[in-house]
Amino acid sequence: MNHNHLQRSTCEAALLSRRELLRRGALGAGWMGLANLICGDQPALAGTSVPGRDVSVRATHFSPRAQRMVLLFQHGGPSQIDLFDPKPALEKQAGKPLPGGVEAFFDKQDSSLCTPSPFKFAKHGDCGMEFSELLPHLAQCADDVCQIRSLHTLVNDHEGALRHFQTGKPRLGRPTIGSWISFALGTPNQNLPPYVVLSSPSTDQVDGIRNWSSGFLPAIYQGTPLRCDGPGLFDLALPAAVSEEMQRHQLALLDGLNRQHQRRYAHLTELDARIANNALAGNIGDEVTSAMDLARETAATHAAYGMNNPATGTYGRRCLMARRLLESGVRFVALFNDATKVSGDPWDTHSNHNQGTRLVAGNVDQPSAALIQDLKRTGLLDDTVVLWVGEFGRLPVSQGKDGRDHNRHAFSALVAGGGFKAGLTHGTTDEFGYKIVDKPVAVGEFHATLLRQFGLDHTRLTHPHQGRDESLTDADITGVQPVLSLVES
């Protein structure tokens, strides 16, 4: 290929005749105004001069407790009354109508009859935190985790509740928590993405790639999915007919064309992400391969994560990968359940609830606990947030013959590290586990608390979009504040 000819042709194509210039400028003032609106929609961490189009490390608003995070998201709505929040009153009222009834998603299938959990609970650790028999390994972490029993959300459908927890609002098109944190803080390892996604190796989760979208933030801050089986990235090895020198020339040409295109369309942040990703490609292969090489771990570590057990192996593999990525400098890792061909939200137990809950708990319990314990062993837990949570809970009444429906009014979460109070059980639900009666925590309040632990003021972490400054918490409308009782002073 004649590169000089290509460059000369491109330059000639960029020249305009006087007639063409007048034609394109006919709507001059209007187009200038539109360009200002588009190009003026540039990101900036409020209160700083950071341009926001790279992943270099930024200053925080104040001293942080957390430096990195792993989100163990439990798609489908884990049942709080079967895992974390025992309700003896349900046993006393078993088979009787729940006073006042419930708000059900599938209301025509709701029995309104109190249905107790068949699983036994016990207190664990010096703190006496209660766990179901379904989570024996997480129960061993009782003194290292904060158990929140009083979360509540706005909506009762999966997609809306997922978006609410992941992005701050139930609607489409907004950045996820990982994107906001990556945008605000960058990453200490410039050869790895700031935000990595370890999803199910078989089937997509409900809402798919929206679970790690950067929304209206620049595309460079979206989650980067890595493979959990085989090489972390596709096509790392060069084809047999392509030498490293040939690849360098190809990448140099591609970079030149991208930057030429970028100068003409500066408002398209996808171009920034593409250029950054091409630059990253030179080093990322070795970095990803090293970070995700589980053969470097001992057999005892593999066993601790349950990698030798078919029931826990795939989730355990991703949890161990998460620890290695965090150690390598990745800022935020999002890890999702093992989806199946039948279900992209395995905790969604509208039928056969007891068996389904037992099965999914058995898949994630040991690996989740191993991750917390491993981070503690390596000294990373102090400034790493580990969050185990779903989008909502389940109802205390039966759905159909043997199911439980969605419950947006109360659900539970576990948070470890990053300055959250270890050994604390926060909040109380009513005697049936349906609604919160003490210390409620709205999703926005939890987001504000989480950002605070990263040294970020949720009211100042904003981005201009469609005429207003958007934020994760929408603080100017909701007025939410961090829940200080959840964190160490």
Residue pairs with C-beta under 8 A, 6 or more apart in sequence:
3 253
10 260
16 24
25 31
35 267
38 267
39 266
39 267
40 464
41 216
41 267
41 464
41 465
42 51
42 52
42 53
42 464
43 51
43 52
43 53
43 183
43 217
43 218
43 463
43 464
44 50
44 51
44 52
44 463
45 52
45 58
45 183
45 184
45 460
45 461
46 460
46 461
46 462
46 469
47 61
47 457
47 460
48 58
48 59
50 58
52 183
52 218
52 463
53 218
53 220
53 269
53 272
54 186
54 220
54 276
55 182
55 186
55 187
55 190
55 193
55 194
55 220
55 221
55 276
56 186
56 190
57 185
57 186
57 187
57 188
58 184
58 185
58 186
60 184
60 185
60 454
60 455
60 456
61 455
61 456
61 457
61 460
61 461
62 455
62 457
63 455
64 383
64 453
64 454
64 455
64 456
65 383
65 418
65 419
65 453
65 454
65 455
65 487
65 488
66 383
66 384
66 385
66 417
66 418
66 419
66 453
66 454
66 455
67 331
67 383
67 384
67 454
68 326
68 330
68 331
68 332
68 333
68 380
68 383
68 384
68 385
69 178
69 181
69 331
69 332
69 333
69 384
69 385
69 386
69 387
69 418
69 450
69 454
70 322
70 323
70 326
70 332
70 333
70 334
70 335
70 371
70 384
70 385
70 386
70 387
71 177
71 178
71 332
71 333
71 334
71 335
71 387
71 389
72 319
72 335
72 364
72 368
72 371
72 386
72 387
72 388
72 389
73 166
73 211
73 334
73 335
73 336
73 337
73 389
73 390
74 337
74 347
74 360
74 364
74 388
74 389
74 390
75 158
75 162
75 205
75 206
75 336
75 337
75 339
75 344
75 345
75 346
75 347
75 348
75 390
75 391
76 158
76 206
76 337
76 343
76 345
76 346
76 347
76 348
76 349
76 360
76 390
76 391
77 158
77 161
77 345
77 347
77 348
77 390
77 391
77 392
77 393
77 394
77 406
77 407
77 411
78 347
78 357
78 360
78 361
78 390
78 393
78 394
78 411
78 412
79 117
79 347
79 349
79 353
79 357
79 393
79 394
79 404
80 149
80 393
80 394
80 407
80 410
80 411
80 412
80 429
80 433
81 87
81 90
81 117
81 393
81 394
81 396
81 433
82 117
82 119
82 132
82 134
82 353
82 354
82 357
82 394
83 131
83 132
83 134
83 135
83 357
83 361
83 412
84 130
84 131
84 132
84 147
84 149
84 412
84 414
85 130
85 149
85 410
85 412
85 429
85 433
86 117
86 121
86 130
86 132
87 116
87 117
87 396
87 429
87 431
87 432
87 433
89 431
89 432
90 114
90 115
90 116
90 117
90 396
90 432
90 433
91 116
93 114
93 432
94 114
94 115
94 116
95 113
95 114
96 113
96 114
97 112
97 113
97 114
98 112
98 113
98 114
98 396
98 397
98 432
98 434
101 112
102 110
102 112
102 395
102 396
102 397
102 405
102 407
102 434
103 156
103 408
103 409
104 110
104 395
104 397
104 399
104 405
104 406
105 156
105 157
105 405
105 406
106 350
106 399
106 405
109 350
109 399
109 400
109 403
109 405
110 395
110 397
110 399
110 405
111 397
111 398
111 399
111 400
112 397
113 397
113 398
114 396
114 397
114 432
115 396
115 397
115 398
115 404
117 132
118 354
119 132
119 133
119 134
119 354
119 358
120 132
120 133
121 130
121 131
121 132
121 133
122 130
122 131
122 133
122 139
123 129
123 130
124 130
124 131
124 139
124 140
124 142
125 139
125 140
125 142
125 143
125 423
126 143
126 423
127 142
127 143
127 422
127 423
127 424
127 425
128 142
129 139
129 142
129 143
129 145
129 147
129 423
129 425
130 425
131 138
131 139
131 142
132 361
134 357
134 358
134 361
134 362
134 365
135 361
135 365
136 365
137 365
137 366
137 368
137 369
137 370
138 145
138 365
138 368
138 369
138 372
138 388
138 414
140 369
140 373
141 369
141 372
141 373
141 416
142 423
143 422
143 423
144 372
144 373
144 376
144 381
144 416
144 417
144 422
144 423
145 372
145 414
145 415
145 416
145 422
145 423
146 414
146 415
146 416
146 420
146 421
146 422
146 423
146 424
146 426
146 486
147 412
147 413
147 414
147 424
147 425
147 426
148 412
148 413
148 414
148 415
148 426
148 427
148 441
148 446
148 486
149 410
149 412
149 425
149 426
149 427
149 428
149 429
150 410
150 426
150 427
150 428
150 429
150 436
150 438
150 439
150 440
150 441
151 389
151 410
151 411
151 412
151 413
151 427
151 441
151 442
151 443
151 446
152 408
152 409
152 410
152 411
152 436
152 440
152 441
152 442
152 443
153 161
153 164
153 165
153 391
153 392
153 408
153 411
153 442
153 443
154 160
154 161
154 164
154 170
154 408
154 443
155 161
155 164
155 170
155 408
156 392
156 406
156 407
156 408
157 406
158 206
158 207
158 345
158 348
158 391
158 406
159 206
159 207
160 170
161 170
161 391
161 392
161 406
161 408
162 206
162 207
162 210
162 211
162 391
163 169
163 170
163 171
163 172
163 174
163 207
163 210
164 170
164 391
164 443
165 389
165 391
165 443
166 176
166 177
166 210
166 211
167 174
167 175
167 176
167 177
167 213
167 215
167 472
168 174
168 443
168 444
168 447
168 471
168 472
168 473
168 474
169 474
172 210
173 213
173 215
173 216
174 213
174 215
174 216
174 470
175 183
175 213
175 214
175 215
175 216
175 217
175 221
175 463
175 472
176 211
176 212
176 213
176 214
176 215
176 223
176 334
177 332
177 447
177 450
177 472
178 195
178 212
178 223
178 332
178 334
179 195
179 212
179 213
179 214
179 215
179 217
179 221
179 222
179 223
180 217
180 451
180 461
180 472
181 195
181 331
181 332
181 451
181 454
181 456
182 194
182 195
182 221
182 331
182 332
183 214
183 217
183 218
183 221
183 463
184 451
184 454
184 456
184 461
185 194
185 331
185 454
185 456
186 194
186 331
187 193
187 194
187 329
187 330
187 331
188 329
188 331
189 287
189 328
189 329
189 330
190 280
191 280
191 283
191 284
191 287
192 284
192 287
192 288
192 291
192 325
192 328
192 329
192 330
193 223
193 224
193 280
193 284
193 330
194 221
194 330
194 331
194 332
195 212
195 221
195 222
195 223
195 224
195 330
195 331
195 332
195 333
195 334
196 223
196 224
196 225
196 226
196 325
196 330
196 332
196 333
196 334
197 211
197 212
197 223
197 224
197 225
197 226
197 333
197 334
197 336
198 225
198 226
198 228
198 318
198 321
198 322
198 333
198 334
198 335
198 336
199 205
199 211
199 225
199 228
199 335
199 336
199 339
200 314
200 336
200 337
200 338
200 339
200 344
201 227
201 228
201 229
201 314
201 338
202 338
202 339
202 340
202 341
203 339
203 340
203 341
203 344
204 339
204 344
205 211
205 336
205 337
205 339
205 344
205 345
206 344
206 345
209 225
211 223
211 334
211 336
212 222
212 223
212 225
212 334
213 222
213 223
214 220
214 221
214 222
214 223
216 463
216 465
216 466
216 470
217 269
217 463
218 269
218 272
218 273
219 269
219 270
219 272
219 273
220 269
220 272
220 273
220 276
220 277
222 273
223 332
223 334
226 232
226 233
226 288
226 292
226 321
227 233
227 234
228 314
228 317
228 318
228 321
229 317
231 237
231 288
231 289
232 288
232 289
232 291
232 292
233 284
233 285
233 288
236 285
236 288
236 289
238 244
238 247
251 278
251 281
251 282
254 278
255 275
255 278
255 279
258 271
258 274
258 275
258 278
259 275
261 271
262 268
262 271
262 272
262 275
265 271
287 328
290 328
291 321
291 324
291 325
291 327
291 328
291 330
292 321
292 324
292 325
293 324
294 302
294 307
294 317
294 320
294 321
294 324
297 320
297 324
301 320
301 374
302 308
302 316
302 320
304 370
304 373
304 374
305 312
305 316
305 317
305 319
305 320
305 366
305 367
305 370
305 371
305 374
306 312
306 313
306 315
306 316
306 366
306 367
306 370
307 313
307 316
307 317
307 320
309 316
309 366
311 362
311 363
312 362
312 363
312 364
312 365
312 366
312 367
314 338
315 337
315 338
315 363
315 364
315 367
316 366
316 367
316 370
318 335
318 367
319 335
319 367
319 368
319 370
319 371
320 367
320 370
320 371
320 374
322 333
322 335
322 371
323 371
323 374
323 375
323 378
323 380
325 333
326 333
326 375
326 380
326 384
327 378
327 380
337 345
337 346
337 347
337 360
337 363
337 364
338 346
338 363
339 345
339 346
340 346
346 356
346 359
346 360
346 363
347 356
347 357
347 360
347 390
349 356
349 357
349 394
349 403
349 404
350 399
350 400
350 403
350 404
350 405
351 399
351 400
351 401
351 402
351 403
352 402
352 403
353 394
353 399
353 402
353 403
353 404
354 402
368 388
371 386
372 381
372 386
372 416
372 417
375 381
375 384
375 386
375 416
375 417
380 417
381 416
381 417
382 417
382 418
383 417
383 418
384 417
384 418
385 415
385 416
385 417
385 418
385 420
385 450
385 453
386 414
386 415
386 416
386 417
386 418
387 413
387 414
387 415
387 450
388 413
388 414
388 415
389 411
389 413
389 414
390 411
391 411
392 406
392 407
392 408
392 411
393 406
393 407
393 408
393 409
393 410
393 411
393 412
393 433
394 404
394 405
394 406
394 407
395 404
395 405
395 406
395 407
395 434
396 407
396 432
396 433
396 434
397 404
397 405
398 404
399 405
407 434
409 434
409 435
409 436
410 429
410 433
410 434
410 435
410 436
413 446
415 486
416 422
418 453
418 454
419 453
419 487
419 488
420 453
420 486
420 487
420 488
421 485
421 486
421 487
421 488
424 486
426 439
426 441
426 485
426 486
427 436
427 438
427 439
427 440
427 441
428 436
428 437
428 438
428 439
429 435
429 436
429 437
430 436
430 437
439 485
441 483
441 486
442 480
444 473
444 474
444 475
444 478
444 480
445 480
445 481
445 482
445 483
446 483
447 458
447 472
447 473
447 480
448 458
448 473
448 475
448 480
448 481
448 482
448 483
449 482
449 483
449 484
449 486
449 487
451 457
451 458
451 461
451 472
451 473
451 482
452 458
452 482
452 487
453 487
458 471
458 472
458 473
458 475
458 480
458 482
459 471
459 473
459 475
459 476
461 471
461 472
462 469
462 470
462 471
463 469
463 470
463 471
464 470
469 476
473 480
